[in-house]
Amino acid sequence: MSNVFNNGQPTYIGYESVEREDIPVSAPVDRKYLIVDFRFPSSADDEQLQASVHKVCMALLKNRDLIRTLSDSGYDMVSVAFDRRSQFDCM
């Protein structure tokens, strides 16, 4: 993920796996998800944020092996974050 953006654009920070064990496995809601984390060098406007979310999500979705591995590992959702307040769902 560190090569999705060029210099001066969002920097890849890492990822976090979240599993909500308080939700029953049989529940129809997302239980296990991955958050891919980036940070902008300075504040971003809404247009730049939306374009960045799209770019990360498309990079993830085009990687069929990654999607298959995540699915096989039980992930229900992948989200991208650019700050500590908001997450944007990719799938």
PDB file of N, CA, C and O in Angstrom:
ATOM      1  N   MET A   1       0.812  -1.197   0.000  1.00  0.00           N
ATOM      2  CA  MET A   1       0.000   0.000   0.000  1.00  0.00           C
ATOM      3  C   MET A   1       0.858   1.264   0.000  1.00  0.00           C
ATOM      4  O   MET A   1       0.374   2.344  -0.337  1.00  0.00           O
ATOM      5  N   SER A   2       2.110   1.133   0.371  1.00  0.00           N
ATOM      6  CA  SER A   2       2.968   2.313   0.449  1.00  0.00           C
ATOM      7  C   SER A   2       3.245   2.925  -0.922  1.00  0.00           C
ATOM      8  O   SER A   2       3.715   4.061  -0.996  1.00  0.00           O
ATOM      9  N   ASN A   3       2.968   2.204  -2.006  1.00  0.00           N
ATOM     10  CA  ASN A   3       3.238   2.756  -3.338  1.00  0.00           C
ATOM     11  C   ASN A   3       1.971   3.242  -4.048  1.00  0.00           C
ATOM     12  O   ASN A   3       2.014   3.506  -5.249  1.00  0.00           O
ATOM     13  N   VAL A   4       0.851   3.365  -3.339  1.00  0.00           N
ATOM     14  CA  VAL A   4      -0.389   3.844  -3.952  1.00  0.00           C
ATOM     15  C   VAL A   4      -0.280   5.328  -4.299  1.00  0.00           C
ATOM     16  O   VAL A   4      -0.800   5.761  -5.328  1.00  0.00           O
ATOM     17  N   PHE A   5       0.383   6.103  -3.460  1.00  0.00           N
ATOM     18  CA  PHE A   5       0.507   7.547  -3.670  1.00  0.00           C
ATOM     19  C   PHE A   5       1.961   7.939  -3.879  1.00  0.00           C
ATOM     20  O   PHE A   5       2.878   7.250  -3.433  1.00  0.00           O
ATOM     21  N   ASN A   6       2.155   9.068  -4.574  1.00  0.00           N
ATOM     22  CA  ASN A   6       3.487   9.641  -4.775  1.00  0.00           C
ATOM     23  C   ASN A   6       3.847  10.526  -3.585  1.00  0.00           C
ATOM     24  O   ASN A   6       3.034  10.724  -2.682  1.00  0.00           O
ATOM     25  N   ASN A   7       5.057  11.051  -3.590  1.00  0.00           N
ATOM     26  CA  ASN A   7       5.495  11.970  -2.525  1.00  0.00           C
ATOM     27  C   ASN A   7       4.582  13.183  -2.468  1.00  0.00           C
ATOM     28  O   ASN A   7       4.087  13.648  -3.495  1.00  0.00           O
ATOM     29  N   GLY A   8       4.361  13.696  -1.258  1.00  0.00           N
ATOM     30  CA  GLY A   8       3.522  14.867  -1.078  1.00  0.00           C
ATOM     31  C   GLY A   8       2.047  14.548  -0.992  1.00  0.00           C
ATOM     32  O   GLY A   8       1.226  15.434  -0.754  1.00  0.00           O
ATOM     33  N   GLN A   9       1.709  13.285  -1.186  1.00  0.00           N
ATOM     34  CA  GLN A   9       0.330  12.841  -1.060  1.00  0.00           C
ATOM     35  C   GLN A   9       0.211  12.026   0.216  1.00  0.00           C
ATOM     36  O   GLN A   9       1.176  11.938   0.975  1.00  0.00           O
ATOM     37  N   PRO A  10      -0.941  11.431   0.472  1.00  0.00           N
ATOM     38  CA  PRO A  10      -1.079  10.661   1.719  1.00  0.00           C
ATOM     39  C   PRO A  10      -0.005   9.587   1.875  1.00  0.00           C
ATOM     40  O   PRO A  10       0.413   8.956   0.903  1.00  0.00           O
ATOM     41  N   THR A  11       0.428   9.398   3.108  1.00  0.00           N
ATOM     42  CA  THR A  11       1.451   8.416   3.455  1.00  0.00           C
ATOM     43  C   THR A  11       0.789   7.207   4.096  1.00  0.00           C
ATOM     44  O   THR A  11      -0.073   7.345   4.965  1.00  0.00           O
ATOM     45  N   TYR A  12       1.196   6.027   3.663  1.00  0.00           N
ATOM     46  CA  TYR A  12       0.684   4.792   4.246  1.00  0.00           C
ATOM     47  C   TYR A  12       1.244   4.633   5.651  1.00  0.00           C
ATOM     48  O   TYR A  12       2.458   4.687   5.846  1.00  0.00           O
ATOM     49  N   ILE A  13       0.360   4.436   6.639  1.00  0.00           N
ATOM     50  CA  ILE A  13       0.757   4.284   8.032  1.00  0.00           C
ATOM     51  C   ILE A  13       0.797   2.809   8.429  1.00  0.00           C
ATOM     52  O   ILE A  13       1.709   2.372   9.131  1.00  0.00           O
ATOM     53  N   GLY A  14      -0.190   2.054   7.977  1.00  0.00           N
ATOM     54  CA  GLY A  14      -0.272   0.643   8.315  1.00  0.00           C
ATOM     55  C   GLY A  14      -1.716   0.180   8.255  1.00  0.00           C
ATOM     56  O   GLY A  14      -2.559   0.822   7.630  1.00  0.00           O
ATOM     57  N   TYR A  15      -1.992  -0.926   8.901  1.00  0.00           N
ATOM     58  CA  TYR A  15      -3.348  -1.453   8.913  1.00  0.00           C
ATOM     59  C   TYR A  15      -3.655  -2.042  10.277  1.00  0.00           C
ATOM     60  O   TYR A  15      -2.759  -2.340  11.068  1.00  0.00           O
ATOM     61  N   GLU A  16      -4.944  -2.202  10.530  1.00  0.00           N
ATOM     62  CA  GLU A  16      -5.381  -2.797  11.789  1.00  0.00           C
ATOM     63  C   GLU A  16      -6.520  -3.755  11.491  1.00  0.00           C
ATOM     64  O   GLU A  16      -7.452  -3.427  10.757  1.00  0.00           O
ATOM     65  N   SER A  17      -6.434  -4.930  12.066  1.00  0.00           N
ATOM     66  CA  SER A  17      -7.502  -5.913  11.962  1.00  0.00           C
ATOM     67  C   SER A  17      -8.400  -5.764  13.184  1.00  0.00           C
ATOM     68  O   SER A  17      -7.924  -5.736  14.319  1.00  0.00           O
ATOM     69  N   VAL A  18      -9.703  -5.669  12.937  1.00  0.00           N
ATOM     70  CA  VAL A  18     -10.664  -5.501  14.023  1.00  0.00           C
ATOM     71  C   VAL A  18     -11.663  -6.652  13.951  1.00  0.00           C
ATOM     72  O   VAL A  18     -12.252  -6.919  12.903  1.00  0.00           O
ATOM     73  N   GLU A  19     -11.838  -7.320  15.072  1.00  0.00           N
ATOM     74  CA  GLU A  19     -12.828  -8.388  15.142  1.00  0.00           C
ATOM     75  C   GLU A  19     -13.739  -8.118  16.323  1.00  0.00           C
ATOM     76  O   GLU A  19     -13.297  -8.080  17.471  1.00  0.00           O
ATOM     77  N   ARG A  20     -15.012  -7.933  16.027  1.00  0.00           N
ATOM     78  CA  ARG A  20     -16.013  -7.651  17.052  1.00  0.00           C
ATOM     79  C   ARG A  20     -16.514  -8.967  17.627  1.00  0.00           C
ATOM     80  O   ARG A  20     -17.446  -9.566  17.089  1.00  0.00           O
ATOM     81  N   GLU A  21     -15.912  -9.415  18.704  1.00  0.00           N
ATOM     82  CA  GLU A  21     -16.292 -10.689  19.309  1.00  0.00           C
ATOM     83  C   GLU A  21     -17.606 -10.594  20.070  1.00  0.00           C
ATOM     84  O   GLU A  21     -18.192 -11.616  20.427  1.00  0.00           O
ATOM     85  N   ASP A  22     -18.078  -9.362  20.321  1.00  0.00           N
ATOM     86  CA  ASP A  22     -19.361  -9.195  20.992  1.00  0.00           C
ATOM     87  C   ASP A  22     -20.539  -9.422  20.048  1.00  0.00           C
ATOM     88  O   ASP A  22     -21.687  -9.492  20.487  1.00  0.00           O
ATOM     89  N   ILE A  23     -20.249  -9.539  18.738  1.00  0.00           N
ATOM     90  CA  ILE A  23     -21.295  -9.802  17.751  1.00  0.00           C
ATOM     91  C   ILE A  23     -21.273 -11.294  17.421  1.00  0.00           C
ATOM     92  O   ILE A  23     -20.219 -11.824  17.067  1.00  0.00           O
ATOM     93  N   PRO A  24     -22.395 -11.972  17.527  1.00  0.00           N
ATOM     94  CA  PRO A  24     -22.430 -13.407  17.214  1.00  0.00           C
ATOM     95  C   PRO A  24     -22.032 -13.682  15.759  1.00  0.00           C
ATOM     96  O   PRO A  24     -22.317 -12.879  14.871  1.00  0.00           O
ATOM     97  N   VAL A  25     -21.389 -14.793  15.529  1.00  0.00           N
ATOM     98  CA  VAL A  25     -20.962 -15.168  14.183  1.00  0.00           C
ATOM     99  C   VAL A  25     -22.160 -15.237  13.242  1.00  0.00           C
ATOM    100  O   VAL A  25     -22.038 -14.924  12.057  1.00  0.00           O
ATOM    101  N   SER A  26     -23.300 -15.640  13.753  1.00  0.00           N
ATOM    102  CA  SER A  26     -24.501 -15.790  12.925  1.00  0.00           C
ATOM    103  C   SER A  26     -25.208 -14.466  12.630  1.00  0.00           C
ATOM    104  O   SER A  26     -26.166 -14.442  11.857  1.00  0.00           O
ATOM    105  N   ALA A  27     -24.761 -13.382  13.223  1.00  0.00           N
ATOM    106  CA  ALA A  27     -25.405 -12.077  13.027  1.00  0.00           C
ATOM    107  C   ALA A  27     -25.190 -11.580  11.596  1.00  0.00           C
ATOM    108  O   ALA A  27     -24.153 -11.853  10.992  1.00  0.00           O
ATOM    109  N   PRO A  28     -26.171 -10.850  11.055  1.00  0.00           N
ATOM    110  CA  PRO A  28     -26.058 -10.359   9.676  1.00  0.00           C
ATOM    111  C   PRO A  28     -25.258  -9.055   9.548  1.00  0.00           C
ATOM    112  O   PRO A  28     -25.411  -8.345   8.554  1.00  0.00           O
ATOM    113  N   VAL A  29     -24.428  -8.731  10.512  1.00  0.00           N
ATOM    114  CA  VAL A  29     -23.627  -7.503  10.452  1.00  0.00           C
ATOM    115  C   VAL A  29     -22.149  -7.859  10.370  1.00  0.00           C
ATOM    116  O   VAL A  29     -21.735  -8.962  10.726  1.00  0.00           O
ATOM    117  N   ASP A  30     -21.368  -6.901   9.896  1.00  0.00           N
ATOM    118  CA  ASP A  30     -19.933  -7.122   9.749  1.00  0.00           C
ATOM    119  C   ASP A  30     -19.294  -7.347  11.105  1.00  0.00           C
ATOM    120  O   ASP A  30     -19.517  -6.590  12.050  1.00  0.00           O
ATOM    121  N   ARG A  31     -18.514  -8.376  11.183  1.00  0.00           N
ATOM    122  CA  ARG A  31     -17.901  -8.774  12.445  1.00  0.00           C
ATOM    123  C   ARG A  31     -16.383  -8.577  12.428  1.00  0.00           C
ATOM    124  O   ARG A  31     -15.790  -8.196  13.438  1.00  0.00           O
ATOM    125  N   LYS A  32     -15.766  -8.836  11.287  1.00  0.00           N
ATOM    126  CA  LYS A  32     -14.315  -8.744  11.178  1.00  0.00           C
ATOM    127  C   LYS A  32     -13.985  -7.851   9.987  1.00  0.00           C
ATOM    128  O   LYS A  32     -14.454  -8.076   8.871  1.00  0.00           O
ATOM    129  N   TYR A  33     -13.166  -6.829  10.249  1.00  0.00           N
ATOM    130  CA  TYR A  33     -12.805  -5.940   9.150  1.00  0.00           C
ATOM    131  C   TYR A  33     -11.376  -5.434   9.285  1.00  0.00           C
ATOM    132  O   TYR A  33     -10.759  -5.516  10.347  1.00  0.00           O
ATOM    133  N   LEU A  34     -10.880  -4.915   8.187  1.00  0.00           N
ATOM    134  CA  LEU A  34      -9.514  -4.410   8.088  1.00  0.00           C
ATOM    135  C   LEU A  34      -9.585  -2.912   7.836  1.00  0.00           C
ATOM    136  O   LEU A  34     -10.346  -2.453   6.984  1.00  0.00           O
ATOM    137  N   ILE A  35      -8.794  -2.157   8.578  1.00  0.00           N
ATOM    138  CA  ILE A  35      -8.692  -0.711   8.367  1.00  0.00           C
ATOM    139  C   ILE A  35      -7.299  -0.423   7.818  1.00  0.00           C
ATOM    140  O   ILE A  35      -6.294  -0.723   8.462  1.00  0.00           O
ATOM    141  N   VAL A  36      -7.249   0.159   6.624  1.00  0.00           N
ATOM    142  CA  VAL A  36      -5.989   0.552   5.995  1.00  0.00           C
ATOM    143  C   VAL A  36      -5.825   2.044   6.268  1.00  0.00           C
ATOM    144  O   VAL A  36      -6.695   2.843   5.923  1.00  0.00           O
ATOM    145  N   ASP A  37      -4.708   2.415   6.888  1.00  0.00           N
ATOM    146  CA  ASP A  37      -4.542   3.751   7.437  1.00  0.00           C
ATOM    147  C   ASP A  37      -3.514   4.576   6.666  1.00  0.00           C
ATOM    148  O   ASP A  37      -2.399   4.121   6.412  1.00  0.00           O
ATOM    149  N   PHE A  38      -3.907   5.793   6.299  1.00  0.00           N
ATOM    150  CA  PHE A  38      -3.055   6.767   5.617  1.00  0.00           C
ATOM    151  C   PHE A  38      -3.166   8.094   6.351  1.00  0.00           C
ATOM    152  O   PHE A  38      -4.106   8.309   7.116  1.00  0.00           O
ATOM    153  N   ARG A  39      -2.206   8.986   6.118  1.00  0.00           N
ATOM    154  CA  ARG A  39      -2.271  10.350   6.647  1.00  0.00           C
ATOM    155  C   ARG A  39      -1.835  11.323   5.553  1.00  0.00           C
ATOM    156  O   ARG A  39      -0.876  11.072   4.822  1.00  0.00           O
ATOM    157  N   PHE A  40      -2.564  12.443   5.457  1.00  0.00           N
ATOM    158  CA  PHE A  40      -2.194  13.534   4.553  1.00  0.00           C
ATOM    159  C   PHE A  40      -1.098  14.367   5.209  1.00  0.00           C
ATOM    160  O   PHE A  40      -1.090  14.515   6.431  1.00  0.00           O
ATOM    161  N   PRO A  41      -0.168  14.918   4.417  1.00  0.00           N
ATOM    162  CA  PRO A  41       0.867  15.780   4.998  1.00  0.00           C
ATOM    163  C   PRO A  41       0.284  17.080   5.562  1.00  0.00           C
ATOM    164  O   PRO A  41       0.854  17.665   6.483  1.00  0.00           O
ATOM    165  N   SER A  42      -0.840  17.530   5.019  1.00  0.00           N
ATOM    166  CA  SER A  42      -1.556  18.702   5.533  1.00  0.00           C
ATOM    167  C   SER A  42      -3.046  18.410   5.363  1.00  0.00           C
ATOM    168  O   SER A  42      -3.411  17.373   4.808  1.00  0.00           O
ATOM    169  N   SER A  43      -3.895  19.293   5.825  1.00  0.00           N
ATOM    170  CA  SER A  43      -5.327  19.004   5.755  1.00  0.00           C
ATOM    171  C   SER A  43      -5.773  18.891   4.292  1.00  0.00           C
ATOM    172  O   SER A  43      -5.242  19.559   3.405  1.00  0.00           O
ATOM    173  N   ALA A  44      -6.762  18.026   4.073  1.00  0.00           N
ATOM    174  CA  ALA A  44      -7.259  17.785   2.719  1.00  0.00           C
ATOM    175  C   ALA A  44      -8.684  18.302   2.600  1.00  0.00           C
ATOM    176  O   ALA A  44      -9.461  18.238   3.552  1.00  0.00           O
ATOM    177  N   ASP A  45      -9.019  18.816   1.417  1.00  0.00           N
ATOM    178  CA  ASP A  45     -10.404  19.227   1.195  1.00  0.00           C
ATOM    179  C   ASP A  45     -11.234  18.002   0.813  1.00  0.00           C
ATOM    180  O   ASP A  45     -10.687  16.923   0.588  1.00  0.00           O
ATOM    181  N   ASP A  46     -12.542  18.170   0.742  1.00  0.00           N
ATOM    182  CA  ASP A  46     -13.442  17.048   0.479  1.00  0.00           C
ATOM    183  C   ASP A  46     -13.158  16.369  -0.860  1.00  0.00           C
ATOM    184  O   ASP A  46     -13.222  15.144  -0.963  1.00  0.00           O
ATOM    185  N   GLU A  47     -12.849  17.157  -1.875  1.00  0.00           N
ATOM    186  CA  GLU A  47     -12.577  16.594  -3.202  1.00  0.00           C
ATOM    187  C   GLU A  47     -11.313  15.734  -3.185  1.00  0.00           C
ATOM    188  O   GLU A  47     -11.295  14.640  -3.749  1.00  0.00           O
ATOM    189  N   GLN A  48     -10.269  16.225  -2.545  1.00  0.00           N
ATOM    190  CA  GLN A  48      -9.018  15.479  -2.444  1.00  0.00           C
ATOM    191  C   GLN A  48      -9.220  14.202  -1.617  1.00  0.00           C
ATOM    192  O   GLN A  48      -8.670  13.152  -1.950  1.00  0.00           O
ATOM    193  N   LEU A  49      -9.997  14.295  -0.556  1.00  0.00           N
ATOM    194  CA  LEU A  49     -10.281  13.135   0.280  1.00  0.00           C
ATOM    195  C   LEU A  49     -11.047  12.080  -0.507  1.00  0.00           C
ATOM    196  O   LEU A  49     -10.702  10.899  -0.455  1.00  0.00           O
ATOM    197  N   GLN A  50     -12.074  12.487  -1.229  1.00  0.00           N
ATOM    198  CA  GLN A  50     -12.871  11.548  -2.011  1.00  0.00           C
ATOM    199  C   GLN A  50     -12.024  10.870  -3.085  1.00  0.00           C
ATOM    200  O   GLN A  50     -12.140   9.662  -3.289  1.00  0.00           O
ATOM    201  N   ALA A  51     -11.184  11.627  -3.767  1.00  0.00           N
ATOM    202  CA  ALA A  51     -10.318  11.051  -4.800  1.00  0.00           C
ATOM    203  C   ALA A  51      -9.321  10.065  -4.183  1.00  0.00           C
ATOM    204  O   ALA A  51      -9.006   9.041  -4.790  1.00  0.00           O
ATOM    205  N   SER A  52      -8.831  10.366  -2.999  1.00  0.00           N
ATOM    206  CA  SER A  52      -7.876   9.487  -2.323  1.00  0.00           C
ATOM    207  C   SER A  52      -8.536   8.189  -1.860  1.00  0.00           C
ATOM    208  O   SER A  52      -7.948   7.114  -1.975  1.00  0.00           O
ATOM    209  N   VAL A  53      -9.754   8.293  -1.339  1.00  0.00           N
ATOM    210  CA  VAL A  53     -10.500   7.088  -0.942  1.00  0.00           C
ATOM    211  C   VAL A  53     -10.698   6.196  -2.160  1.00  0.00           C
ATOM    212  O   VAL A  53     -10.475   4.987  -2.099  1.00  0.00           O
ATOM    213  N   HIS A  54     -11.117   6.798  -3.257  1.00  0.00           N
ATOM    214  CA  HIS A  54     -11.340   6.041  -4.488  1.00  0.00           C
ATOM    215  C   HIS A  54     -10.055   5.352  -4.952  1.00  0.00           C
ATOM    216  O   HIS A  54     -10.079   4.185  -5.344  1.00  0.00           O
ATOM    217  N   LYS A  55      -8.953   6.066  -4.908  1.00  0.00           N
ATOM    218  CA  LYS A  55      -7.674   5.519  -5.381  1.00  0.00           C
ATOM    219  C   LYS A  55      -7.249   4.313  -4.537  1.00  0.00           C
ATOM    220  O   LYS A  55      -6.822   3.296  -5.083  1.00  0.00           O
ATOM    221  N   VAL A  56      -7.364   4.422  -3.216  1.00  0.00           N
ATOM    222  CA  VAL A  56      -6.988   3.306  -2.337  1.00  0.00           C
ATOM    223  C   VAL A  56      -7.931   2.124  -2.550  1.00  0.00           C
ATOM    224  O   VAL A  56      -7.482   0.987  -2.690  1.00  0.00           O
ATOM    225  N   CYS A  57      -9.222   2.388  -2.573  1.00  0.00           N
ATOM    226  CA  CYS A  57     -10.185   1.297  -2.736  1.00  0.00           C
ATOM    227  C   CYS A  57      -9.991   0.577  -4.073  1.00  0.00           C
ATOM    228  O   CYS A  57     -10.073  -0.650  -4.130  1.00  0.00           O
ATOM    229  N   MET A  58      -9.741   1.312  -5.120  1.00  0.00           N
ATOM    230  CA  MET A  58      -9.517   0.672  -6.420  1.00  0.00           C
ATOM    231  C   MET A  58      -8.234  -0.161  -6.418  1.00  0.00           C
ATOM    232  O   MET A  58      -8.195  -1.236  -7.017  1.00  0.00           O
ATOM    233  N   ALA A  59      -7.190   0.324  -5.753  1.00  0.00           N
ATOM    234  CA  ALA A  59      -5.952  -0.454  -5.652  1.00  0.00           C
ATOM    235  C   ALA A  59      -6.206  -1.767  -4.911  1.00  0.00           C
ATOM    236  O   ALA A  59      -5.679  -2.812  -5.292  1.00  0.00           O
ATOM    237  N   LEU A  60      -7.010  -1.709  -3.860  1.00  0.00           N
ATOM    238  CA  LEU A  60      -7.352  -2.919  -3.108  1.00  0.00           C
ATOM    239  C   LEU A  60      -8.199  -3.870  -3.950  1.00  0.00           C
ATOM    240  O   LEU A  60      -7.914  -5.065  -4.024  1.00  0.00           O
ATOM    241  N   LEU A  61      -9.230  -3.338  -4.575  1.00  0.00           N
ATOM    242  CA  LEU A  61     -10.169  -4.178  -5.321  1.00  0.00           C
ATOM    243  C   LEU A  61      -9.547  -4.819  -6.561  1.00  0.00           C
ATOM    244  O   LEU A  61      -9.973  -5.894  -6.983  1.00  0.00           O
ATOM    245  N   LYS A  62      -8.558  -4.174  -7.135  1.00  0.00           N
ATOM    246  CA  LYS A  62      -7.886  -4.738  -8.312  1.00  0.00           C
ATOM    247  C   LYS A  62      -6.946  -5.878  -7.956  1.00  0.00           C
ATOM    248  O   LYS A  62      -6.542  -6.646  -8.829  1.00  0.00           O
ATOM    249  N   ASN A  63      -6.598  -5.993  -6.689  1.00  0.00           N
ATOM    250  CA  ASN A  63      -5.690  -7.048  -6.237  1.00  0.00           C
ATOM    251  C   ASN A  63      -6.527  -8.271  -5.839  1.00  0.00           C
ATOM    252  O   ASN A  63      -6.859  -8.456  -4.668  1.00  0.00           O
ATOM    253  N   ARG A  64      -6.857  -9.094  -6.824  1.00  0.00           N
ATOM    254  CA  ARG A  64      -7.736 -10.240  -6.597  1.00  0.00           C
ATOM    255  C   ARG A  64      -7.173 -11.233  -5.580  1.00  0.00           C
ATOM    256  O   ARG A  64      -7.918 -11.815  -4.792  1.00  0.00           O
ATOM    257  N   ASP A  65      -5.866 -11.418  -5.605  1.00  0.00           N
ATOM    258  CA  ASP A  65      -5.263 -12.342  -4.630  1.00  0.00           C
ATOM    259  C   ASP A  65      -5.461 -11.828  -3.206  1.00  0.00           C
ATOM    260  O   ASP A  65      -5.764 -12.608  -2.303  1.00  0.00           O
ATOM    261  N   LEU A  66      -5.296 -10.540  -3.005  1.00  0.00           N
ATOM    262  CA  LEU A  66      -5.498  -9.951  -1.689  1.00  0.00           C
ATOM    263  C   LEU A  66      -6.955 -10.111  -1.251  1.00  0.00           C
ATOM    264  O   LEU A  66      -7.227 -10.501  -0.116  1.00  0.00           O
ATOM    265  N   ILE A  67      -7.875  -9.811  -2.144  1.00  0.00           N
ATOM    266  CA  ILE A  67      -9.299  -9.926  -1.817  1.00  0.00           C
ATOM    267  C   ILE A  67      -9.648 -11.369  -1.463  1.00  0.00           C
ATOM    268  O   ILE A  67     -10.379 -11.614  -0.504  1.00  0.00           O
ATOM    269  N   ARG A  68      -9.136 -12.308  -2.221  1.00  0.00           N
ATOM    270  CA  ARG A  68      -9.390 -13.721  -1.944  1.00  0.00           C
ATOM    271  C   ARG A  68      -8.818 -14.117  -0.585  1.00  0.00           C
ATOM    272  O   ARG A  68      -9.476 -14.815   0.186  1.00  0.00           O
ATOM    273  N   THR A  69      -7.599 -13.675  -0.291  1.00  0.00           N
ATOM    274  CA  THR A  69      -6.965 -13.982   0.986  1.00  0.00           C
ATOM    275  C   THR A  69      -7.756 -13.391   2.152  1.00  0.00           C
ATOM    276  O   THR A  69      -7.970 -14.058   3.165  1.00  0.00           O
ATOM    277  N   LEU A  70      -8.185 -12.146   2.007  1.00  0.00           N
ATOM    278  CA  LEU A  70      -8.979 -11.514   3.066  1.00  0.00           C
ATOM    279  C   LEU A  70     -10.305 -12.244   3.267  1.00  0.00           C
ATOM    280  O   LEU A  70     -10.725 -12.478   4.400  1.00  0.00           O
ATOM    281  N   SER A  71     -10.947 -12.594   2.184  1.00  0.00           N
ATOM    282  CA  SER A  71     -12.214 -13.316   2.273  1.00  0.00           C
ATOM    283  C   SER A  71     -12.020 -14.678   2.935  1.00  0.00           C
ATOM    284  O   SER A  71     -12.798 -15.069   3.805  1.00  0.00           O
ATOM    285  N   ASP A  72     -10.982 -15.394   2.519  1.00  0.00           N
ATOM    286  CA  ASP A  72     -10.691 -16.701   3.104  1.00  0.00           C
ATOM    287  C   ASP A  72     -10.344 -16.597   4.587  1.00  0.00           C
ATOM    288  O   ASP A  72     -10.534 -17.548   5.345  1.00  0.00           O
ATOM    289  N   SER A  73      -9.834 -15.436   4.994  1.00  0.00           N
ATOM    290  CA  SER A  73      -9.460 -15.211   6.393  1.00  0.00           C
ATOM    291  C   SER A  73     -10.635 -14.699   7.227  1.00  0.00           C
ATOM    292  O   SER A  73     -10.479 -14.420   8.416  1.00  0.00           O
ATOM    293  N   GLY A  74     -11.806 -14.576   6.607  1.00  0.00           N
ATOM    294  CA  GLY A  74     -13.007 -14.202   7.346  1.00  0.00           C
ATOM    295  C   GLY A  74     -13.315 -12.723   7.419  1.00  0.00           C
ATOM    296  O   GLY A  74     -14.173 -12.316   8.202  1.00  0.00           O
ATOM    297  N   TYR A  75     -12.637 -11.898   6.621  1.00  0.00           N
ATOM    298  CA  TYR A  75     -12.918 -10.459   6.655  1.00  0.00           C
ATOM    299  C   TYR A  75     -14.225 -10.164   5.932  1.00  0.00           C
ATOM    300  O   TYR A  75     -14.468 -10.655   4.830  1.00  0.00           O
ATOM    301  N   ASP A  76     -15.059  -9.356   6.573  1.00  0.00           N
ATOM    302  CA  ASP A  76     -16.338  -8.954   6.004  1.00  0.00           C
ATOM    303  C   ASP A  76     -16.245  -7.621   5.277  1.00  0.00           C
ATOM    304  O   ASP A  76     -17.067  -7.322   4.410  1.00  0.00           O
ATOM    305  N   MET A  77     -15.241  -6.819   5.631  1.00  0.00           N
ATOM    306  CA  MET A  77     -15.185  -5.455   5.122  1.00  0.00           C
ATOM    307  C   MET A  77     -13.740  -4.944   5.172  1.00  0.00           C
ATOM    308  O   MET A  77     -12.941  -5.364   6.010  1.00  0.00           O
ATOM    309  N   VAL A  78     -13.432  -4.025   4.247  1.00  0.00           N
ATOM    310  CA  VAL A  78     -12.161  -3.304   4.263  1.00  0.00           C
ATOM    311  C   VAL A  78     -12.496  -1.823   4.224  1.00  0.00           C
ATOM    312  O   VAL A  78     -13.280  -1.373   3.387  1.00  0.00           O
ATOM    313  N   SER A  79     -11.895  -1.070   5.136  1.00  0.00           N
ATOM    314  CA  SER A  79     -12.106   0.373   5.206  1.00  0.00           C
ATOM    315  C   SER A  79     -10.770   1.087   5.056  1.00  0.00           C
ATOM    316  O   SER A  79      -9.711   0.516   5.314  1.00  0.00           O
ATOM    317  N   VAL A  80     -10.840   2.344   4.634  1.00  0.00           N
ATOM    318  CA  VAL A  80      -9.647   3.174   4.544  1.00  0.00           C
ATOM    319  C   VAL A  80      -9.868   4.386   5.447  1.00  0.00           C
ATOM    320  O   VAL A  80     -10.971   4.927   5.519  1.00  0.00           O
ATOM    321  N   ALA A  81      -8.808   4.802   6.131  1.00  0.00           N
ATOM    322  CA  ALA A  81      -8.881   5.960   7.024  1.00  0.00           C
ATOM    323  C   ALA A  81      -7.752   6.921   6.699  1.00  0.00           C
ATOM    324  O   ALA A  81      -6.641   6.505   6.372  1.00  0.00           O
ATOM    325  N   PHE A  82      -8.049   8.214   6.791  1.00  0.00           N
ATOM    326  CA  PHE A  82      -7.037   9.249   6.572  1.00  0.00           C
ATOM    327  C   PHE A  82      -6.853  10.105   7.815  1.00  0.00           C
ATOM    328  O   PHE A  82      -6.021  11.013   7.832  1.00  0.00           O
ATOM    329  N   ASP A  83      -7.624   9.819   8.852  1.00  0.00           N
ATOM    330  CA  ASP A  83      -7.474  10.478  10.140  1.00  0.00           C
ATOM    331  C   ASP A  83      -8.081   9.555  11.188  1.00  0.00           C
ATOM    332  O   ASP A  83      -8.543   8.462  10.858  1.00  0.00           O
ATOM    333  N   ARG A  84      -8.084   9.975  12.419  1.00  0.00           N
ATOM    334  CA  ARG A  84      -8.583   9.125  13.504  1.00  0.00           C
ATOM    335  C   ARG A  84     -10.093   9.253  13.715  1.00  0.00           C
ATOM    336  O   ARG A  84     -10.662   8.565  14.562  1.00  0.00           O
ATOM    337  N   ARG A  85     -10.735  10.126  12.952  1.00  0.00           N
ATOM    338  CA  ARG A  85     -12.162  10.370  13.141  1.00  0.00           C
ATOM    339  C   ARG A  85     -13.057   9.624  12.157  1.00  0.00           C
ATOM    340  O   ARG A  85     -14.202   9.316  12.489  1.00  0.00           O
ATOM    341  N   SER A  86     -12.567   9.326  10.956  1.00  0.00           N
ATOM    342  CA  SER A  86     -13.432   8.809   9.902  1.00  0.00           C
ATOM    343  C   SER A  86     -12.830   7.605   9.209  1.00  0.00           C
ATOM    344  O   SER A  86     -11.618   7.517   9.011  1.00  0.00           O
ATOM    345  N   GLN A  87     -13.701   6.682   8.846  1.00  0.00           N
ATOM    346  CA  GLN A  87     -13.320   5.521   8.041  1.00  0.00           C
ATOM    347  C   GLN A  87     -14.275   5.468   6.852  1.00  0.00           C
ATOM    348  O   GLN A  87     -15.448   5.821   6.970  1.00  0.00           O
ATOM    349  N   PHE A  88     -13.770   5.031   5.724  1.00  0.00           N
ATOM    350  CA  PHE A  88     -14.576   4.939   4.506  1.00  0.00           C
ATOM    351  C   PHE A  88     -14.520   3.486   4.023  1.00  0.00           C
ATOM    352  O   PHE A  88     -13.438   2.944   3.801  1.00  0.00           O
ATOM    353  N   ASP A  89     -15.675   2.869   3.863  1.00  0.00           N
ATOM    354  CA  ASP A  89     -15.738   1.472   3.461  1.00  0.00           C
ATOM    355  C   ASP A  89     -15.431   1.307   1.977  1.00  0.00           C
ATOM    356  O   ASP A  89     -15.954   2.032   1.132  1.00  0.00           O
ATOM    357  N   CYS A  90     -14.567   0.332   1.681  1.00  0.00           N
ATOM    358  CA  CYS A  90     -14.261  -0.006   0.303  1.00  0.00           C
ATOM    359  C   CYS A  90     -15.133  -1.161  -0.167  1.00  0.00           C
ATOM    360  O   CYS A  90     -15.631  -1.168  -1.293  1.00  0.00           O
ATOM    361  N   MET A  91     -15.305  -2.126   0.710  1.00  0.00           N
ATOM    362  CA  MET A  91     -16.086  -3.311   0.361  1.00  0.00           C
ATOM    363  C   MET A  91     -16.589  -3.983   1.587  1.00  0.00           C
ATOM    364  O   MET A  91     -17.271  -5.004   1.495  1.00  0.00           O
TER     365      MET A  91
END
